Amino acid sequence: MAGRVEGKVALITGAGRGQGRSHAIRLASEGANIVAIDICEQIESNPYPLASSEDLAETARLVEKEGRSCVTVKADVRDLSQLNAAVKQGIDRLGKIDIVCANAGILPMGAGKGAQAYMDAFAVDFIGVFNTVQATMNIIPDGGSIIITGSTAALLPQTLDNPAMGGGGVGYGDAKKALLPFTEKLALQLASRFVRVNCIHPTNCNTHLLHHPDLYRIFRPDLENPTVDDAMPAFMTFQAMPIPYIEPIDMSNLVLFLASDESRYITGHHIRVDAGSLLQVPGSARA
Protein backbone atom coordinates (compact mmCIF):
# COMPACT_ATOMS: atom_id res chain seq x y z
CA MET A 1 0.00 0.00 0.00
CA ALA A 2 1.36 3.43 -0.92
CA GLY A 3 2.39 5.73 1.88
CA ARG A 4 0.66 9.00 2.69
CA VAL A 5 3.45 11.06 1.07
CA GLU A 6 4.60 8.47 -1.46
CA GLY A 7 6.76 9.95 -4.21
CA LYS A 8 7.08 13.36 -2.56
CA VAL A 9 10.30 15.11 -1.54
CA ALA A 10 10.55 16.94 1.79
CA LEU A 11 13.15 19.58 2.66
CA ILE A 12 13.74 19.82 6.41
CA THR A 13 15.96 22.33 8.23
CA GLY A 14 17.44 21.46 11.61
CA ALA A 15 17.37 17.83 10.51
CA GLY A 16 20.50 16.70 12.33
CA ARG A 17 18.58 15.50 15.38
CA GLY A 18 15.58 16.29 17.58
CA GLN A 19 12.31 17.20 15.92
CA GLY A 20 13.92 17.62 12.50
CA ARG A 21 15.35 14.12 12.48
CA SER A 22 12.05 12.74 13.72
CA HIS A 23 10.19 14.51 10.89
CA ALA A 24 12.62 13.09 8.33
CA ILE A 25 12.17 9.52 9.55
CA ARG A 26 8.38 9.81 9.84
CA LEU A 27 7.95 11.25 6.35
CA ALA A 28 10.36 8.67 4.93
CA SER A 29 8.35 5.89 6.57
CA GLU A 30 5.36 7.09 4.51
CA GLY A 31 7.23 7.27 1.20
CA ALA A 32 8.99 10.65 1.03
CA ASN A 33 12.58 11.25 0.01
CA ILE A 34 14.38 13.81 2.16
CA VAL A 35 16.64 16.83 1.79
CA ALA A 36 18.12 17.14 5.31
CA ILE A 37 19.77 20.46 6.20
CA ASP A 38 21.65 21.43 9.35
CA ILE A 39 24.29 23.98 10.35
CA CYS A 40 26.53 21.29 11.88
CA GLU A 41 28.42 23.98 13.79
CA GLN A 42 28.09 25.66 17.16
CA ILE A 43 26.57 29.14 17.55
CA GLU A 44 28.61 30.70 20.32
CA SER A 45 25.76 32.23 22.31
CA ASN A 46 23.83 28.96 22.44
CA PRO A 47 24.45 27.11 25.73
CA TYR A 48 23.76 23.55 24.56
CA PRO A 49 25.55 21.74 21.73
CA LEU A 50 23.98 21.91 18.29
CA ALA A 51 23.90 19.00 15.87
CA SER A 52 27.14 17.76 14.32
CA SER A 53 28.00 16.41 10.89
CA GLU A 54 27.87 12.95 12.46
CA ASP A 55 24.34 13.63 13.70
CA LEU A 56 23.25 14.65 10.20
CA ALA A 57 24.83 11.52 8.74
CA GLU A 58 22.88 9.45 11.28
CA THR A 59 19.65 11.10 10.12
CA ALA A 60 20.49 10.04 6.57
CA ARG A 61 21.21 6.49 7.72
CA LEU A 62 17.84 6.28 9.48
CA VAL A 63 15.98 7.67 6.45
CA GLU A 64 17.72 5.19 4.17
CA LYS A 65 16.80 2.41 6.60
CA GLU A 66 13.19 3.26 5.68
CA GLY A 67 14.06 2.57 2.04
CA ARG A 68 14.12 6.22 0.97
CA SER A 69 16.82 8.55 -0.37
CA CYS A 70 18.34 11.32 1.75
CA VAL A 71 20.44 14.25 0.53
CA THR A 72 22.32 15.89 3.42
CA VAL A 73 23.51 19.48 3.17
CA LYS A 74 25.49 21.50 5.68
CA ALA A 75 23.93 24.98 5.55
CA ASP A 76 23.17 27.89 7.88
CA VAL A 77 19.55 29.06 7.63
CA ARG A 78 20.69 32.60 8.40
CA ASP A 79 22.40 32.69 4.99
CA LEU A 80 20.00 32.73 2.02
CA SER A 81 22.77 31.90 -0.44
CA GLN A 82 23.56 28.71 1.46
CA LEU A 83 19.89 27.72 1.44
CA ASN A 84 19.59 28.45 -2.27
CA ALA A 85 22.57 26.16 -2.86
CA ALA A 86 21.04 23.48 -0.64
CA VAL A 87 17.74 23.63 -2.54
CA LYS A 88 19.59 23.32 -5.87
CA GLN A 89 21.51 20.32 -4.57
CA GLY A 90 18.30 18.67 -3.40
CA ILE A 91 16.53 19.23 -6.71
CA ASP A 92 19.57 18.08 -8.70
CA ARG A 93 19.55 14.80 -6.77
CA LEU A 94 15.84 14.21 -6.16
CA GLY A 95 14.12 16.21 -8.89
CA LYS A 96 11.77 18.43 -6.89
CA ILE A 97 10.67 19.64 -3.45
CA ASP A 98 7.00 19.19 -2.49
CA ILE A 99 7.16 19.70 1.28
CA VAL A 100 9.10 22.29 3.26
CA CYS A 101 9.62 21.95 7.02
CA ALA A 102 11.17 25.18 8.34
CA ASN A 103 12.14 23.59 11.61
CA ALA A 104 15.61 24.88 12.59
CA GLY A 105 15.63 26.80 15.87
CA ILE A 106 17.74 27.68 18.90
CA LEU A 107 17.07 29.04 22.40
CA PRO A 108 20.26 30.75 23.66
CA MET A 109 18.85 31.59 27.07
CA GLY A 110 20.74 32.61 30.18
CA ALA A 111 20.72 35.57 32.57
CA GLY A 112 24.17 36.70 31.43
CA LYS A 113 23.31 36.67 27.74
CA GLY A 114 22.43 39.94 26.09
CA ALA A 115 22.26 41.52 22.64
CA GLN A 116 24.23 38.88 20.74
CA ALA A 117 22.03 36.07 22.06
CA TYR A 118 18.97 38.13 21.09
CA MET A 119 20.29 38.62 17.57
CA ASP A 120 21.28 34.97 17.16
CA ALA A 121 17.90 33.70 18.36
CA PHE A 122 15.94 36.04 16.11
CA ALA A 123 18.21 35.36 13.13
CA VAL A 124 17.80 31.59 13.33
CA ASP A 125 14.21 31.39 14.55
CA PHE A 126 12.60 34.00 12.30
CA ILE A 127 15.05 35.04 9.57
CA GLY A 128 15.96 31.36 9.13
CA VAL A 129 12.30 30.53 8.49
CA PHE A 130 11.95 33.51 6.14
CA ASN A 131 15.03 32.41 4.19
CA THR A 132 13.83 28.80 3.98
CA VAL A 133 10.53 29.95 2.52
CA GLN A 134 12.25 32.43 0.21
CA ALA A 135 14.50 29.68 -1.15
CA THR A 136 11.64 27.24 -1.82
CA MET A 137 8.33 29.04 -2.45
CA ASN A 138 8.90 29.53 -6.16
CA ILE A 139 9.95 25.93 -6.81
CA ILE A 140 7.41 24.13 -4.62
CA PRO A 141 4.65 22.81 -6.91
CA ASP A 142 0.99 23.78 -6.72
CA GLY A 143 -0.60 21.79 -3.91
CA GLY A 144 2.63 21.71 -1.87
CA SER A 145 2.92 22.21 1.87
CA ILE A 146 5.04 24.57 3.98
CA ILE A 147 5.20 23.69 7.68
CA ILE A 148 6.76 26.17 10.11
CA THR A 149 7.84 25.32 13.65
CA GLY A 150 6.68 27.87 16.22
CA SER A 151 6.40 27.44 19.99
CA THR A 152 3.62 27.22 22.53
CA ALA A 153 5.76 29.37 24.83
CA ALA A 154 5.49 32.25 22.37
CA LEU A 155 1.69 32.10 22.65
CA LEU A 156 1.80 32.53 26.42
CA PRO A 157 1.85 36.03 27.95
CA GLN A 158 5.32 37.14 29.13
CA THR A 159 6.65 33.58 29.41
CA LEU A 160 9.92 34.47 27.69
CA ASP A 161 10.37 37.89 29.32
CA ASN A 162 11.77 36.32 32.50
CA PRO A 163 15.10 38.11 33.23
CA ALA A 164 16.67 34.70 33.81
CA MET A 165 16.09 33.95 30.13
CA GLY A 166 18.27 36.87 29.08
CA GLY A 167 18.42 38.38 25.61
CA GLY A 168 18.25 34.97 23.97
CA GLY A 169 14.91 34.20 25.56
CA VAL A 170 13.48 37.54 24.43
CA GLY A 171 14.84 36.99 20.91
CA TYR A 172 13.33 33.52 20.79
CA GLY A 173 9.98 34.86 21.94
CA ASP A 174 9.98 37.75 19.48
CA ALA A 175 10.92 35.43 16.62
CA LYS A 176 8.26 32.86 17.40
CA LYS A 177 5.62 35.57 17.83
CA ALA A 178 6.59 37.07 14.47
CA LEU A 179 5.81 33.71 12.88
CA LEU A 180 2.12 34.13 13.72
CA PRO A 181 1.26 36.89 11.22
CA PHE A 182 3.96 35.67 8.82
CA THR A 183 2.24 32.27 8.53
CA GLU A 184 -1.20 33.77 7.97
CA LYS A 185 -0.12 36.37 5.40
CA LEU A 186 2.05 33.91 3.50
CA ALA A 187 -0.85 31.45 3.40
CA LEU A 188 -2.96 34.12 1.71
CA GLN A 189 -0.24 34.90 -0.81
CA LEU A 190 0.14 31.24 -1.82
CA ALA A 191 -3.52 30.21 -1.60
CA SER A 192 -4.18 30.69 -5.32
CA ARG A 193 -1.63 27.93 -5.98
CA PHE A 194 -3.16 25.62 -3.33
CA VAL A 195 0.13 25.75 -1.41
CA ARG A 196 -0.69 25.39 2.27
CA VAL A 197 1.23 27.22 4.98
CA ASN A 198 0.74 26.19 8.60
CA CYS A 199 2.60 26.74 11.86
CA ILE A 200 2.95 24.02 14.49
CA HIS A 201 3.53 24.87 18.13
CA PRO A 202 5.08 22.31 20.48
CA THR A 203 5.05 22.57 24.24
CA ASN A 204 8.09 21.25 26.16
CA CYS A 205 9.63 18.67 23.84
CA ASN A 206 12.12 15.96 24.74
CA THR A 207 15.13 17.37 22.84
CA HIS A 208 18.50 18.95 23.64
CA LEU A 209 16.84 22.39 23.80
CA LEU A 210 14.94 21.29 26.90
CA HIS A 211 17.56 19.13 28.55
CA HIS A 212 20.42 21.25 29.82
CA PRO A 213 21.31 22.95 33.12
CA ASP A 214 20.46 26.53 32.08
CA LEU A 215 16.87 25.60 31.32
CA TYR A 216 16.60 23.46 34.44
CA ARG A 217 17.46 26.64 36.40
CA ILE A 218 14.63 28.52 34.69
CA PHE A 219 12.17 25.92 35.95
CA ARG A 220 13.84 25.57 39.39
CA PRO A 221 15.23 29.00 40.35
CA ASP A 222 15.18 27.91 43.98
CA LEU A 223 18.10 25.52 43.38
CA GLU A 224 21.67 26.45 42.46
CA ASN A 225 22.40 23.38 40.35
CA PRO A 226 19.13 21.58 39.59
CA THR A 227 19.16 18.23 37.84
CA VAL A 228 16.64 16.85 35.38
CA ASP A 229 14.99 15.04 38.27
CA ASP A 230 14.64 18.37 40.09
CA ALA A 231 13.15 20.03 37.00
CA MET A 232 10.73 17.24 36.13
CA PRO A 233 7.94 18.27 38.57
CA ALA A 234 8.16 21.85 37.26
CA PHE A 235 8.00 20.60 33.67
CA MET A 236 4.74 18.89 34.63
CA THR A 237 3.09 22.18 35.62
CA PHE A 238 3.43 23.61 32.10
CA GLN A 239 0.82 21.26 30.60
CA ALA A 240 -2.77 20.61 31.65
CA MET A 241 -2.25 16.91 30.98
CA PRO A 242 0.05 15.39 33.61
CA ILE A 243 3.16 14.98 31.43
CA PRO A 244 6.55 16.73 31.62
CA TYR A 245 6.97 17.00 27.85
CA ILE A 246 5.93 15.58 24.52
CA GLU A 247 8.18 13.48 22.27
CA PRO A 248 9.45 14.60 18.83
CA ILE A 249 7.28 11.93 17.18
CA ASP A 250 4.19 13.73 18.50
CA MET A 251 5.14 16.72 16.35
CA SER A 252 6.15 14.50 13.43
CA ASN A 253 2.73 12.87 13.29
CA LEU A 254 1.23 16.33 12.82
CA VAL A 255 3.87 17.19 10.21
CA LEU A 256 2.94 14.07 8.28
CA PHE A 257 -0.75 15.04 8.25
CA LEU A 258 0.02 18.59 7.10
CA ALA A 259 2.43 17.27 4.45
CA SER A 260 -0.11 14.81 3.07
CA ASP A 261 -3.04 15.45 0.77
CA GLU A 262 -5.32 14.79 3.74
CA SER A 263 -4.79 18.45 4.72
CA ARG A 264 -5.28 19.85 1.21
CA TYR A 265 -7.58 22.67 2.35
CA ILE A 266 -5.97 23.42 5.71
CA THR A 267 -3.88 26.59 5.54
CA GLY A 268 -2.99 29.59 7.67
CA HIS A 269 -3.48 27.68 10.91
CA HIS A 270 -1.59 27.61 14.19
CA ILE A 271 -1.83 24.10 15.56
CA ARG A 272 -0.64 23.33 19.06
CA VAL A 273 0.64 20.02 20.35
CA ASP A 274 0.71 21.24 23.92
CA ALA A 275 -1.21 18.81 26.14
CA GLY A 276 -3.59 21.65 26.98
CA SER A 277 -0.99 24.13 28.24
CA LEU A 278 -2.69 27.23 26.85
CA LEU A 279 -6.08 26.24 28.20
CA GLN A 280 -4.98 26.92 31.77
CA VAL A 281 -3.41 30.36 31.18
CA PRO A 282 -5.71 33.42 30.95
CA GLY A 283 -4.77 35.85 28.20
CA SER A 284 -2.93 33.32 26.06
CA ALA A 285 -2.64 34.23 22.38
CA ARG A 286 -4.98 32.15 20.20
CA ALA A 287 -5.97 30.05 23.21
C-alpha positions in Angstrom: 0.0 0.0 0.0 1.4 3.4 -0.9 2.4 5.7 1.9 0.7 9.0 2.7 3.5 11.1 1.1 4.6 8.5 -1.5 6.8 9.9 -4.2 7.1 13.4 -2.6 10.3 15.1 -1.5 10.5 16.9 1.8 13.1 19.6 2.7 13.7 19.8 6.4 16.0 22.3 8.2 17.4 21.5 11.6 17.4 17.8 10.5 20.5 16.7 12.3 18.6 15.5 15.4 15.6 16.3 17.6 12.3 17.2 15.9 13.9 17.6 12.5 15.4 14.1 12.5 12.0 12.7 13.7 10.2 14.5 10.9 12.6 13.1 8.3 12.2 9.5 9.6 8.4 9.8 9.8 8.0 11.3 6.4 10.4 8.7 4.9 8.3 5.9 6.6 5.4 7.1 4.5 7.2 7.3 1.2 9.0 10.6 1.0 12.6 11.3 0.0 14.4 13.8 2.2 16.6 16.8 1.8 18.1 17.1 5.3 19.8 20.5 6.2 21.6 21.4 9.4 24.3 24.0 10.4 26.5 21.3 11.9 28.4 24.0 13.8 28.1 25.7 17.2 26.6 29.1 17.5 28.6 30.7 20.3 25.8 32.2 22.3 23.8 29.0 22.4 24.5 27.1 25.7 23.8 23.6 24.6 25.6 21.7 21.7 24.0 21.9 18.3 23.9 19.0 15.9 27.1 17.8 14.3 28.0 16.4 10.9 27.9 12.9 12.5 24.3 13.6 13.7 23.3 14.7 10.2 24.8 11.5 8.7 22.9 9.5 11.3 19.7 11.1 10.1 20.5 10.0 6.6 21.2 6.5 7.7 17.8 6.3 9.5 16.0 7.7 6.4 17.7 5.2 4.2 16.8 2.4 6.6 13.2 3.3 5.7 14.1 2.6 2.0 14.1 6.2 1.0 16.8 8.6 -0.4 18.3 11.3 1.7 20.4 14.2 0.5 22.3 15.9 3.4 23.5 19.5 3.2 25.5 21.5 5.7 23.9 25.0 5.6 23.2 27.9 7.9 19.6 29.1 7.6 20.7 32.6 8.4 22.4 32.7 5.0 20.0 32.7 2.0 22.8 31.9 -0.4 23.6 28.7 1.5 19.9 27.7 1.4 19.6 28.5 -2.3 22.6 26.2 -2.9 21.0 23.5 -0.6 17.7 23.6 -2.5 19.6 23.3 -5.9 21.5 20.3 -4.6 18.3 18.7 -3.4 16.5 19.2 -6.7 19.6 18.1 -8.7 19.5 14.8 -6.8 15.8 14.2 -6.2 14.1 16.2 -8.9 11.8 18.4 -6.9 10.7 19.6 -3.5 7.0 19.2 -2.5 7.2 19.7 1.3 9.1 22.3 3.3 9.6 22.0 7.0 11.2 25.2 8.3 12.1 23.6 11.6 15.6 24.9 12.6 15.6 26.8 15.9 17.7 27.7 18.9 17.1 29.0 22.4 20.3 30.7 23.7 18.9 31.6 27.1 20.7 32.6 30.2 20.7 35.6 32.6 24.2 36.7 31.4 23.3 36.7 27.7 22.4 39.9 26.1 22.3 41.5 22.6 24.2 38.9 20.7 22.0 36.1 22.1 19.0 38.1 21.1 20.3 38.6 17.6 21.3 35.0 17.2 17.9 33.7 18.4 15.9 36.0 16.1 18.2 35.4 13.1 17.8 31.6 13.3 14.2 31.4 14.6 12.6 34.0 12.3 15.1 35.0 9.6 16.0 31.4 9.1 12.3 30.5 8.5 11.9 33.5 6.1 15.0 32.4 4.2 13.8 28.8 4.0 10.5 29.9 2.5 12.3 32.4 0.2 14.5 29.7 -1.1 11.6 27.2 -1.8 8.3 29.0 -2.4 8.9 29.5 -6.2 9.9 25.9 -6.8 7.4 24.1 -4.6 4.7 22.8 -6.9 1.0 23.8 -6.7 -0.6 21.8 -3.9 2.6 21.7 -1.9 2.9 22.2 1.9 5.0 24.6 4.0 5.2 23.7 7.7 6.8 26.2 10.1 7.8 25.3 13.7 6.7 27.9 16.2 6.4 27.4 20.0 3.6 27.2 22.5 5.8 29.4 24.8 5.5 32.3 22.4 1.7 32.1 22.6 1.8 32.5 26.4 1.8 36.0 28.0 5.3 37.1 29.1 6.7 33.6 29.4 9.9 34.5 27.7 10.4 37.9 29.3 11.8 36.3 32.5 15.1 38.1 33.2 16.7 34.7 33.8 16.1 33.9 30.1 18.3 36.9 29.1 18.4 38.4 25.6 18.3 35.0 24.0 14.9 34.2 25.6 13.5 37.5 24.4 14.8 37.0 20.9 13.3 33.5 20.8 10.0 34.9 21.9 10.0 37.8 19.5 10.9 35.4 16.6 8.3 32.9 17.4 5.6 35.6 17.8 6.6 37.1 14.5 5.8 33.7 12.9 2.1 34.1 13.7 1.3 36.9 11.2 4.0 35.7 8.8 2.2 32.3 8.5 -1.2 33.8 8.0 -0.1 36.4 5.4 2.1 33.9 3.5 -0.8 31.5 3.4 -3.0 34.1 1.7 -0.2 34.9 -0.8 0.1 31.2 -1.8 -3.5 30.2 -1.6 -4.2 30.7 -5.3 -1.6 27.9 -6.0 -3.2 25.6 -3.3 0.1 25.8 -1.4 -0.7 25.4 2.3 1.2 27.2 5.0 0.7 26.2 8.6 2.6 26.7 11.9 3.0 24.0 14.5 3.5 24.9 18.1 5.1 22.3 20.5 5.0 22.6 24.2 8.1 21.2 26.2 9.6 18.7 23.8 12.1 16.0 24.7 15.1 17.4 22.8 18.5 19.0 23.6 16.8 22.4 23.8 14.9 21.3 26.9 17.6 19.1 28.6 20.4 21.2 29.8 21.3 22.9 33.1 20.5 26.5 32.1 16.9 25.6 31.3 16.6 23.5 34.4 17.5 26.6 36.4 14.6 28.5 34.7 12.2 25.9 36.0 13.8 25.6 39.4 15.2 29.0 40.3 15.2 27.9 44.0 18.1 25.5 43.4 21.7 26.5 42.5 22.4 23.4 40.3 19.1 21.6 39.6 19.2 18.2 37.8 16.6 16.9 35.4 15.0 15.0 38.3 14.6 18.4 40.1 13.2 20.0 37.0 10.7 17.2 36.1 7.9 18.3 38.6 8.2 21.9 37.3 8.0 20.6 33.7 4.7 18.9 34.6 3.1 22.2 35.6 3.4 23.6 32.1 0.8 21.3 30.6 -2.8 20.6 31.6 -2.3 16.9 31.0 0.1 15.4 33.6 3.2 15.0 31.4 6.6 16.7 31.6 7.0 17.0 27.8 5.9 15.6 24.5 8.2 13.5 22.3 9.4 14.6 18.8 7.3 11.9 17.2 4.2 13.7 18.5 5.1 16.7 16.3 6.2 14.5 13.4 2.7 12.9 13.3 1.2 16.3 12.8 3.9 17.2 10.2 2.9 14.1 8.3 -0.8 15.0 8.3 0.0 18.6 7.1 2.4 17.3 4.4 -0.1 14.8 3.1 -3.0 15.5 0.8 -5.3 14.8 3.7 -4.8 18.4 4.7 -5.3 19.9 1.2 -7.6 22.7 2.4 -6.0 23.4 5.7 -3.9 26.6 5.5 -3.0 29.6 7.7 -3.5 27.7 10.9 -1.6 27.6 14.2 -1.8 24.1 15.6 -0.6 23.3 19.1 0.6 20.0 20.4 0.7 21.2 23.9 -1.2 18.8 26.1 -3.6 21.7 27.0 -1.0 24.1 28.2 -2.7 27.2 26.8 -6.1 26.2 28.2 -5.0 26.9 31.8 -3.4 30.4 31.2 -5.7 33.4 30.9 -4.8 35.8 28.2 -2.9 33.3 26.1 -2.6 34.2 22.4 -5.0 32.1 20.2 -6.0 30.1 23.2 
